[in-house]
Amino acid sequence: MLTTSLVPEGYYWARSSKHFDGKLTVVQVSTVFGEEPNYWTLALPGTDQHAMPSDFEIIGPVAPPEKYPMRQVAE
């Protein structure tokens, strides 16, 4: 999957030799540094770190569980 097809704030399965010992992990596309795709980073859940999308091989989007639909906080 190309990084140009990433969706802001979306969650993706990814792998990196620089992070998490190359193990499959979940990352979130972050716009904290800017709204333009050139400024996007990948937030590493469970840490306070961000990484460059080029550091990761994006495997595919994380599918939300069908049994437990996502709810908005205001509900």
Secondary structure by P-SEA (a helix, b strand, c coil): cccccccccbbbbbcccccccccbbbbbbccccccccccbbbbbccccbbbbccccccccccccccccccccccc
